[in-house]
């Protein structure tokens, strides 16, 4: 059972890798097709994982695969929506233009207002 479950995780990982390759080529139609396929694969994985137990080694392998899938997903998102990097920068208190937000400065020193 654990070998079959780990293989299901590997299938999702390989699909995510294909999606990343398509995103790197800017083949967004293929990305969408693979994303839909991944959704189906994840549903199947969830069903096969119900009640299944992995030993320590199997769980470590599962976690490694999940981390790779998340890293791949993040890279696909960066390629698909590069503007999100600017949003992340703004939430850290800096604008994408390199100056600090007056609101952020006020929030830090207690002088900012909510209006």
Buried (B, 14 or more C-beta within 10 A) or exposed (E): EBEEBBEBBEBBBEBBBBBBBBBEEEBEEBBEBBBEBBEEBBEEBEEBBEEEEBEEEBEEBBEEBEEBBEEBBEBBEEBEEEEEEEEEBBEEEBEEEEEEEEEBEEBEEEEBEEE
